[in-house]
């Protein structure tokens, strides 16, 4: 059972990491687009 829970937590963490990475990439992309126009 603990192995199953460990795997669940692991995949949950991976999903979180991926989401954060995507959000960061999106943020950076927007920043680069807006950057030159920003004061």
mmCIF entry with sequence, helices, sheets and N, C-alpha, C, O atoms, coordinates in Angstrom:
data_MODEL
# 
_entry.id   MODEL 
# 
_entity.id                         1 
_entity.type                       polymer 
_entity.pdbx_number_of_molecules   1 
# 
_entity_poly.entity_id                      1 
_entity_poly.type                           'polypeptide(L)' 
_entity_poly.nstd_linkage                   no 
_entity_poly.nstd_monomer                   no 
_entity_poly.pdbx_seq_one_letter_code       
;(UNK)(UNK)(UNK)(UNK)(UNK)(UNK)(UNK)(UNK)(UNK)(UNK)(UNK)(UNK)(UNK)(UNK)(UNK)(UNK)
(UNK)(UNK)(UNK)(UNK)(UNK)(UNK)(UNK)(UNK)(UNK)(UNK)(UNK)(UNK)(UNK)(UNK)(UNK)(UNK)
(UNK)(UNK)(UNK)(UNK)(UNK)(UNK)(UNK)
;
_entity_poly.pdbx_seq_one_letter_code_can   XXXXXXXXXXXXXXXXXXXXXXXXXXXXXXXXXXXXXXX 
_entity_poly.pdbx_strand_id                 A 
# 
loop_
_entity_poly_seq.entity_id 
_entity_poly_seq.num 
_entity_poly_seq.mon_id 
_entity_poly_seq.hetero 
1 1  UNK n 
1 2  UNK n 
1 3  UNK n 
1 4  UNK n 
1 5  UNK n 
1 6  UNK n 
1 7  UNK n 
1 8  UNK n 
1 9  UNK n 
1 10 UNK n 
1 11 UNK n 
1 12 UNK n 
1 13 UNK n 
1 14 UNK n 
1 15 UNK n 
1 16 UNK n 
1 17 UNK n 
1 18 UNK n 
1 19 UNK n 
1 20 UNK n 
1 21 UNK n 
1 22 UNK n 
1 23 UNK n 
1 24 UNK n 
1 25 UNK n 
1 26 UNK n 
1 27 UNK n 
1 28 UNK n 
1 29 UNK n 
1 30 UNK n 
1 31 UNK n 
1 32 UNK n 
1 33 UNK n 
1 34 UNK n 
1 35 UNK n 
1 36 UNK n 
1 37 UNK n 
1 38 UNK n 
1 39 UNK n 
# 
_struct_asym.id          A 
_struct_asym.entity_id   1 
# 
_struct_conf.conf_type_id            HELX_P 
_struct_conf.id                      HELX_P1 
_struct_conf.pdbx_PDB_helix_id       AA1 
_struct_conf.beg_label_comp_id       UNK 
_struct_conf.beg_label_asym_id       A 
_struct_conf.beg_label_seq_id        2 
_struct_conf.pdbx_beg_PDB_ins_code   ? 
_struct_conf.end_label_comp_id       UNK 
_struct_conf.end_label_asym_id       A 
_struct_conf.end_label_seq_id        35 
_struct_conf.pdbx_end_PDB_ins_code   ? 
_struct_conf.beg_auth_comp_id        UNK 
_struct_conf.beg_auth_asym_id        A 
_struct_conf.beg_auth_seq_id         2 
_struct_conf.end_auth_comp_id        UNK 
_struct_conf.end_auth_asym_id        A 
_struct_conf.end_auth_seq_id         35 
_struct_conf.pdbx_PDB_helix_class    1 
_struct_conf.details                 ? 
_struct_conf.pdbx_PDB_helix_length   34 
# 
_struct_conf_type.id          HELX_P 
_struct_conf_type.criteria    ? 
_struct_conf_type.reference   ? 
# 
loop_
_atom_site.group_PDB 
_atom_site.id 
_atom_site.type_symbol 
_atom_site.label_atom_id 
_atom_site.label_alt_id 
_atom_site.label_comp_id 
_atom_site.label_asym_id 
_atom_site.label_entity_id 
_atom_site.label_seq_id 
_atom_site.pdbx_PDB_ins_code 
_atom_site.Cartn_x 
_atom_site.Cartn_y 
_atom_site.Cartn_z 
_atom_site.occupancy 
_atom_site.B_iso_or_equiv 
_atom_site.pdbx_formal_charge 
_atom_site.auth_seq_id 
_atom_site.auth_comp_id 
_atom_site.auth_asym_id 
_atom_site.auth_atom_id 
_atom_site.pdbx_PDB_model_num 
ATOM 1   N N  . UNK A 1 1  ? 0.845  -1.204 0.000   1.00 0.00 ? 1  UNK A N  1 
ATOM 2   C CA . UNK A 1 1  ? 0.000  0.000  0.000   1.00 0.00 ? 1  UNK A CA 1 
ATOM 3   C C  . UNK A 1 1  ? 0.879  1.252  0.000   1.00 0.00 ? 1  UNK A C  1 
ATOM 4   O O  . UNK A 1 1  ? 0.620  2.201  -0.741  1.00 0.00 ? 1  UNK A O  1 
ATOM 5   N N  . UNK A 1 2  ? 1.918  1.247  0.837   1.00 0.00 ? 2  UNK A N  1 
ATOM 6   C CA . UNK A 1 2  ? 2.767  2.429  0.938   1.00 0.00 ? 2  UNK A CA 1 
ATOM 7   C C  . UNK A 1 2  ? 3.449  2.715  -0.387  1.00 0.00 ? 2  UNK A C  1 
ATOM 8   O O  . UNK A 1 2  ? 3.696  3.871  -0.730  1.00 0.00 ? 2  UNK A O  1 
ATOM 9   N N  . UNK A 1 3  ? 3.754  1.656  -1.134  1.00 0.00 ? 3  UNK A N  1 
ATOM 10  C CA . UNK A 1 3  ? 4.383  1.860  -2.445  1.00 0.00 ? 3  UNK A CA 1 
ATOM 11  C C  . UNK A 1 3  ? 3.417  2.586  -3.361  1.00 0.00 ? 3  UNK A C  1 
ATOM 12  O O  . UNK A 1 3  ? 3.799  3.504  -4.087  1.00 0.00 ? 3  UNK A O  1 
ATOM 13  N N  . UNK A 1 4  ? 2.147  2.162  -3.319  1.00 0.00 ? 4  UNK A N  1 
ATOM 14  C CA . UNK A 1 4  ? 1.135  2.822  -4.158  1.00 0.00 ? 4  UNK A CA 1 
ATOM 15  C C  . UNK A 1 4  ? 1.036  4.294  -3.796  1.00 0.00 ? 4  UNK A C  1 
ATOM 16  O O  . UNK A 1 4  ? 1.020  5.159  -4.673  1.00 0.00 ? 4  UNK A O  1 
ATOM 17  N N  . UNK A 1 5  ? 0.969  4.575  -2.499  1.00 0.00 ? 5  UNK A N  1 
ATOM 18  C CA . UNK A 1 5  ? 0.864  5.965  -2.046  1.00 0.00 ? 5  UNK A CA 1 
ATOM 19  C C  . UNK A 1 5  ? 2.089  6.741  -2.510  1.00 0.00 ? 5  UNK A C  1 
ATOM 20  O O  . UNK A 1 5  ? 1.979  7.868  -2.994  1.00 0.00 ? 5  UNK A O  1 
ATOM 21  N N  . UNK A 1 6  ? 3.264  6.121  -2.354  1.00 0.00 ? 6  UNK A N  1 
ATOM 22  C CA . UNK A 1 6  ? 4.497  6.783  -2.788  1.00 0.00 ? 6  UNK A CA 1 
ATOM 23  C C  . UNK A 1 6  ? 4.427  7.144  -4.260  1.00 0.00 ? 6  UNK A C  1 
ATOM 24  O O  . UNK A 1 6  ? 4.797  8.248  -4.658  1.00 0.00 ? 6  UNK A O  1 
ATOM 25  N N  . UNK A 1 7  ? 3.944  6.196  -5.070  1.00 0.00 ? 7  UNK A N  1 
ATOM 26  C CA . UNK A 1 7  ? 3.852  6.463  -6.514  1.00 0.00 ? 7  UNK A CA 1 
ATOM 27  C C  . UNK A 1 7  ? 2.856  7.571  -6.785  1.00 0.00 ? 7  UNK A C  1 
ATOM 28  O O  . UNK A 1 7  ? 3.089  8.431  -7.635  1.00 0.00 ? 7  UNK A O  1 
ATOM 29  N N  . UNK A 1 8  ? 1.736  7.550  -6.057  1.00 0.00 ? 8  UNK A N  1 
ATOM 30  C CA . UNK A 1 8  ? 0.721  8.595  -6.258  1.00 0.00 ? 8  UNK A CA 1 
ATOM 31  C C  . UNK A 1 8  ? 1.314  9.956  -5.938  1.00 0.00 ? 8  UNK A C  1 
ATOM 32  O O  . UNK A 1 8  ? 1.171  10.903 -6.712  1.00 0.00 ? 8  UNK A O  1 
ATOM 33  N N  . UNK A 1 9  ? 1.986  10.051 -4.786  1.00 0.00 ? 9  UNK A N  1 
ATOM 34  C CA . UNK A 1 9  ? 2.590  11.323 -4.381  1.00 0.00 ? 9  UNK A CA 1 
ATOM 35  C C  . UNK A 1 9  ? 3.617  11.746 -5.417  1.00 0.00 ? 9  UNK A C  1 
ATOM 36  O O  . UNK A 1 9  ? 3.704  12.919 -5.778  1.00 0.00 ? 9  UNK A O  1 
ATOM 37  N N  . UNK A 1 10 ? 4.398  10.774 -5.893  1.00 0.00 ? 10 UNK A N  1 
ATOM 38  C CA . UNK A 1 10 ? 5.436  11.065 -6.880  1.00 0.00 ? 10 UNK A CA 1 
ATOM 39  C C  . UNK A 1 10 ? 4.820  11.656 -8.139  1.00 0.00 ? 10 UNK A C  1 
ATOM 40  O O  . UNK A 1 10 ? 5.271  12.693 -8.625  1.00 0.00 ? 10 UNK A O  1 
ATOM 41  N N  . UNK A 1 11 ? 3.792  11.000 -8.671  1.00 0.00 ? 11 UNK A N  1 
ATOM 42  C CA . UNK A 1 11 ? 3.168  11.488 -9.907  1.00 0.00 ? 11 UNK A CA 1 
ATOM 43  C C  . UNK A 1 11 ? 2.510  12.845 -9.650  1.00 0.00 ? 11 UNK A C  1 
ATOM 44  O O  . UNK A 1 11 ? 2.496  13.716 -10.520 1.00 0.00 ? 11 UNK A O  1 
ATOM 45  N N  . UNK A 1 12 ? 1.967  13.008 -8.448  1.00 0.00 ? 12 UNK A N  1 
ATOM 46  C CA . UNK A 1 12 ? 1.360  14.291 -8.082  1.00 0.00 ? 12 UNK A CA 1 
ATOM 47  C C  . UNK A 1 12 ? 2.432  15.382 -8.125  1.00 0.00 ? 12 UNK A C  1 
ATOM 48  O O  . UNK A 1 12 ? 2.208  16.471 -8.654  1.00 0.00 ? 12 UNK A O  1 
ATOM 49  N N  . UNK A 1 13 ? 3.604  15.067 -7.556  1.00 0.00 ? 13 UNK A N  1 
ATOM 50  C CA . UNK A 1 13 ? 4.709  16.029 -7.551  1.00 0.00 ? 13 UNK A CA 1 
ATOM 51  C C  . UNK A 1 13 ? 5.153  16.331 -8.977  1.00 0.00 ? 13 UNK A C  1 
ATOM 52  O O  . UNK A 1 13 ? 5.390  17.486 -9.332  1.00 0.00 ? 13 UNK A O  1 
ATOM 53  N N  . UNK A 1 14 ? 5.263  15.290 -9.784  1.00 0.00 ? 14 UNK A N  1 
ATOM 54  C CA . UNK A 1 14 ? 5.685  15.487 -11.174 1.00 0.00 ? 14 UNK A CA 1 
ATOM 55  C C  . UNK A 1 14 ? 4.705  16.405 -11.890 1.00 0.00 ? 14 UNK A C  1 
ATOM 56  O O  . UNK A 1 14 ? 5.109  17.315 -12.613 1.00 0.00 ? 14 UNK A O  1 
ATOM 57  N N  . UNK A 1 15 ? 3.402  16.158 -11.684 1.00 0.00 ? 15 UNK A N  1 
ATOM 58  C CA . UNK A 1 15 ? 2.384  16.991 -12.323 1.00 0.00 ? 15 UNK A CA 1 
ATOM 59  C C  . UNK A 1 15 ? 2.534  18.442 -11.866 1.00 0.00 ? 15 UNK A C  1 
ATOM 60  O O  . UNK A 1 15 ? 2.424  19.369 -12.668 1.00 0.00 ? 15 UNK A O  1 
ATOM 61  N N  . UNK A 1 16 ? 2.788  18.630 -10.568 1.00 0.00 ? 16 UNK A N  1 
ATOM 62  C CA . UNK A 1 16 ? 2.960  19.989 -10.037 1.00 0.00 ? 16 UNK A CA 1 
ATOM 63  C C  . UNK A 1 16 ? 4.172  20.646 -10.682 1.00 0.00 ? 16 UNK A C  1 
ATOM 64  O O  . UNK A 1 16 ? 4.122  21.803 -11.099 1.00 0.00 ? 16 UNK A O  1 
ATOM 65  N N  . UNK A 1 17 ? 5.268  19.883 -10.758 1.00 0.00 ? 17 UNK A N  1 
ATOM 66  C CA . UNK A 1 17 ? 6.491  20.421 -11.363 1.00 0.00 ? 17 UNK A CA 1 
ATOM 67  C C  . UNK A 1 17 ? 6.221  20.845 -12.794 1.00 0.00 ? 17 UNK A C  1 
ATOM 68  O O  . UNK A 1 17 ? 6.624  21.927 -13.220 1.00 0.00 ? 17 UNK A O  1 
ATOM 69  N N  . UNK A 1 18 ? 5.526  19.970 -13.540 1.00 0.00 ? 18 UNK A N  1 
ATOM 70  C CA . UNK A 1 18 ? 5.234  20.279 -14.941 1.00 0.00 ? 18 UNK A CA 1 
ATOM 71  C C  . UNK A 1 18 ? 4.370  21.525 -15.047 1.00 0.00 ? 18 UNK A C  1 
ATOM 72  O O  . UNK A 1 18 ? 4.604  22.383 -15.898 1.00 0.00 ? 18 UNK A O  1 
ATOM 73  N N  . UNK A 1 19 ? 3.367  21.618 -14.175 1.00 0.00 ? 19 UNK A N  1 
ATOM 74  C CA . UNK A 1 19 ? 2.477  22.779 -14.204 1.00 0.00 ? 19 UNK A CA 1 
ATOM 75  C C  . UNK A 1 19 ? 3.273  24.052 -13.921 1.00 0.00 ? 19 UNK A C  1 
ATOM 76  O O  . UNK A 1 19 ? 3.102  25.070 -14.593 1.00 0.00 ? 19 UNK A O  1 
ATOM 77  N N  . UNK A 1 20 ? 4.148  23.975 -12.912 1.00 0.00 ? 20 UNK A N  1 
ATOM 78  C CA . UNK A 1 20 ? 4.955  25.156 -12.561 1.00 0.00 ? 20 UNK A CA 1 
ATOM 79  C C  . UNK A 1 20 ? 5.857  25.525 -13.723 1.00 0.00 ? 20 UNK A C  1 
ATOM 80  O O  . UNK A 1 20 ? 6.011  26.698 -14.063 1.00 0.00 ? 20 UNK A O  1 
ATOM 81  N N  . UNK A 1 21 ? 6.460  24.487 -14.340 1.00 0.00 ? 21 UNK A N  1 
ATOM 82  C CA . UNK A 1 21 ? 7.361  24.750 -15.465 1.00 0.00 ? 21 UNK A CA 1 
ATOM 83  C C  . UNK A 1 21 ? 6.599  25.425 -16.595 1.00 0.00 ? 21 UNK A C  1 
ATOM 84  O O  . UNK A 1 21 ? 7.089  26.377 -17.202 1.00 0.00 ? 21 UNK A O  1 
ATOM 85  N N  . UNK A 1 22 ? 5.394  24.925 -16.877 1.00 0.00 ? 22 UNK A N  1 
ATOM 86  C CA . UNK A 1 22 ? 4.583  25.510 -17.938 1.00 0.00 ? 22 UNK A CA 1 
ATOM 87  C C  . UNK A 1 22 ? 4.226  26.955 -17.601 1.00 0.00 ? 22 UNK A C  1 
ATOM 88  O O  . UNK A 1 22 ? 4.346  27.851 -18.436 1.00 0.00 ? 22 UNK A O  1 
ATOM 89  N N  . UNK A 1 23 ? 3.787  27.159 -16.367 1.00 0.00 ? 23 UNK A N  1 
ATOM 90  C CA . UNK A 1 23 ? 3.402  28.513 -15.953 1.00 0.00 ? 23 UNK A CA 1 
ATOM 91  C C  . UNK A 1 23 ? 4.596  29.453 -16.066 1.00 0.00 ? 23 UNK A C  1 
ATOM 92  O O  . UNK A 1 23 ? 4.468  30.572 -16.562 1.00 0.00 ? 23 UNK A O  1 
ATOM 93  N N  . UNK A 1 24 ? 5.762  28.993 -15.602 1.00 0.00 ? 24 UNK A N  1 
ATOM 94  C CA . UNK A 1 24 ? 6.958  29.831 -15.675 1.00 0.00 ? 24 UNK A CA 1 
ATOM 95  C C  . UNK A 1 24 ? 7.292  30.148 -17.129 1.00 0.00 ? 24 UNK A C  1 
ATOM 96  O O  . UNK A 1 24 ? 7.582  31.296 -17.466 1.00 0.00 ? 24 UNK A O  1 
ATOM 97  N N  . UNK A 1 25 ? 7.252  29.130 -17.990 1.00 0.00 ? 25 UNK A N  1 
ATOM 98  C CA . UNK A 1 25 ? 7.550  29.339 -19.405 1.00 0.00 ? 25 UNK A CA 1 
ATOM 99  C C  . UNK A 1 25 ? 6.576  30.343 -20.017 1.00 0.00 ? 25 UNK A C  1 
ATOM 100 O O  . UNK A 1 25 ? 6.969  31.221 -20.785 1.00 0.00 ? 25 UNK A O  1 
ATOM 101 N N  . UNK A 1 26 ? 5.302  30.199 -19.665 1.00 0.00 ? 26 UNK A N  1 
ATOM 102 C CA . UNK A 1 26 ? 4.282  31.122 -20.172 1.00 0.00 ? 26 UNK A CA 1 
ATOM 103 C C  . UNK A 1 26 ? 4.577  32.534 -19.686 1.00 0.00 ? 26 UNK A C  1 
ATOM 104 O O  . UNK A 1 26 ? 4.526  33.497 -20.452 1.00 0.00 ? 26 UNK A O  1 
ATOM 105 N N  . UNK A 1 27 ? 4.888  32.635 -18.385 1.00 0.00 ? 27 UNK A N  1 
ATOM 106 C CA . UNK A 1 27 ? 5.181  33.950 -17.789 1.00 0.00 ? 27 UNK A CA 1 
ATOM 107 C C  . UNK A 1 27 ? 6.398  34.573 -18.464 1.00 0.00 ? 27 UNK A C  1 
ATOM 108 O O  . UNK A 1 27 ? 6.382  35.747 -18.834 1.00 0.00 ? 27 UNK A O  1 
ATOM 109 N N  . UNK A 1 28 ? 7.446  33.777 -18.619 1.00 0.00 ? 28 UNK A N  1 
ATOM 110 C CA . UNK A 1 28 ? 8.674  34.285 -19.237 1.00 0.00 ? 28 UNK A CA 1 
ATOM 111 C C  . UNK A 1 28 ? 8.400  34.708 -20.678 1.00 0.00 ? 28 UNK A C  1 
ATOM 112 O O  . UNK A 1 28 ? 8.886  35.743 -21.132 1.00 0.00 ? 28 UNK A O  1 
ATOM 113 N N  . UNK A 1 29 ? 7.612  33.894 -21.394 1.00 0.00 ? 29 UNK A N  1 
ATOM 114 C CA . UNK A 1 29 ? 7.278  34.230 -22.777 1.00 0.00 ? 29 UNK A CA 1 
ATOM 115 C C  . UNK A 1 29 ? 6.537  35.555 -22.851 1.00 0.00 ? 29 UNK A C  1 
ATOM 116 O O  . UNK A 1 29 ? 6.840  36.403 -23.690 1.00 0.00 ? 29 UNK A O  1 
ATOM 117 N N  . UNK A 1 30 ? 5.558  35.723 -21.959 1.00 0.00 ? 30 UNK A N  1 
ATOM 118 C CA . UNK A 1 30 ? 4.801  36.985 -21.943 1.00 0.00 ? 30 UNK A CA 1 
ATOM 119 C C  . UNK A 1 30 ? 5.731  38.132 -21.587 1.00 0.00 ? 30 UNK A C  1 
ATOM 120 O O  . UNK A 1 30 ? 5.664  39.208 -22.183 1.00 0.00 ? 30 UNK A O  1 
ATOM 121 N N  . UNK A 1 31 ? 6.615  37.890 -20.591 1.00 0.00 ? 31 UNK A N  1 
ATOM 122 C CA . UNK A 1 31 ? 7.520  38.955 -20.139 1.00 0.00 ? 31 UNK A CA 1 
ATOM 123 C C  . UNK A 1 31 ? 8.420  39.390 -21.286 1.00 0.00 ? 31 UNK A C  1 
ATOM 124 O O  . UNK A 1 31 ? 8.670  40.579 -21.486 1.00 0.00 ? 31 UNK A O  1 
ATOM 125 N N  . UNK A 1 32 ? 8.910  38.386 -22.048 1.00 0.00 ? 32 UNK A N  1 
ATOM 126 C CA . UNK A 1 32 ? 9.794  38.711 -23.172 1.00 0.00 ? 32 UNK A CA 1 
ATOM 127 C C  . UNK A 1 32 ? 9.027  39.504 -24.222 1.00 0.00 ? 32 UNK A C  1 
ATOM 128 O O  . UNK A 1 32 ? 9.588  40.385 -24.875 1.00 0.00 ? 32 UNK A O  1 
ATOM 129 N N  . UNK A 1 33 ? 7.735  39.188 -24.384 1.00 0.00 ? 33 UNK A N  1 
ATOM 130 C CA . UNK A 1 33 ? 6.937  39.902 -25.376 1.00 0.00 ? 33 UNK A CA 1 
ATOM 131 C C  . UNK A 1 33 ? 6.678  41.330 -24.914 1.00 0.00 ? 33 UNK A C  1 
ATOM 132 O O  . UNK A 1 33 ? 6.748  42.273 -25.703 1.00 0.00 ? 33 UNK A O  1 
ATOM 133 N N  . UNK A 1 34 ? 6.377  41.477 -23.621 1.00 0.00 ? 34 UNK A N  1 
ATOM 134 C CA . UNK A 1 34 ? 6.034  42.789 -23.077 1.00 0.00 ? 34 UNK A CA 1 
ATOM 135 C C  . UNK A 1 34 ? 7.288  43.554 -22.657 1.00 0.00 ? 34 UNK A C  1 
ATOM 136 O O  . UNK A 1 34 ? 7.293  44.785 -22.630 1.00 0.00 ? 34 UNK A O  1 
ATOM 137 N N  . UNK A 1 35 ? 8.350  42.818 -22.331 1.00 0.00 ? 35 UNK A N  1 
ATOM 138 C CA . UNK A 1 35 ? 9.589  43.414 -21.811 1.00 0.00 ? 35 UNK A CA 1 
ATOM 139 C C  . UNK A 1 35 ? 10.010 44.696 -22.511 1.00 0.00 ? 35 UNK A C  1 
ATOM 140 O O  . UNK A 1 35 ? 10.153 45.733 -21.863 1.00 0.00 ? 35 UNK A O  1 
ATOM 141 N N  . UNK A 1 36 ? 10.213 44.643 -23.830 1.00 0.00 ? 36 UNK A N  1 
ATOM 142 C CA . UNK A 1 36 ? 10.680 45.837 -24.560 1.00 0.00 ? 36 UNK A CA 1 
ATOM 143 C C  . UNK A 1 36 ? 9.725  47.023 -24.415 1.00 0.00 ? 36 UNK A C  1 
ATOM 144 O O  . UNK A 1 36 ? 10.147 48.178 -24.471 1.00 0.00 ? 36 UNK A O  1 
ATOM 145 N N  . UNK A 1 37 ? 8.428  46.728 -24.228 1.00 0.00 ? 37 UNK A N  1 
ATOM 146 C CA . UNK A 1 37 ? 7.452  47.811 -24.122 1.00 0.00 ? 37 UNK A CA 1 
ATOM 147 C C  . UNK A 1 37 ? 7.345  48.323 -22.691 1.00 0.00 ? 37 UNK A C  1 
ATOM 148 O O  . UNK A 1 37 ? 6.900  49.445 -22.451 1.00 0.00 ? 37 UNK A O  1 
ATOM 149 N N  . UNK A 1 38 ? 7.767  47.469 -21.730 1.00 0.00 ? 38 UNK A N  1 
ATOM 150 C CA . UNK A 1 38 ? 7.636  47.855 -20.324 1.00 0.00 ? 38 UNK A CA 1 
ATOM 151 C C  . UNK A 1 38 ? 8.632  48.953 -19.973 1.00 0.00 ? 38 UNK A C  1 
ATOM 152 O O  . UNK A 1 38 ? 9.727  49.003 -20.532 1.00 0.00 ? 38 UNK A O  1 
ATOM 153 N N  . UNK A 1 39 ? 8.261  49.820 -19.060 1.00 0.00 ? 39 UNK A N  1 
ATOM 154 C CA . UNK A 1 39 ? 9.143  50.915 -18.636 1.00 0.00 ? 39 UNK A CA 1 
ATOM 155 C C  . UNK A 1 39 ? 10.350 50.379 -17.871 1.00 0.00 ? 39 UNK A C  1 
ATOM 156 O O  . UNK A 1 39 ? 11.200 51.156 -17.437 1.00 0.00 ? 39 UNK A O  1 
# 
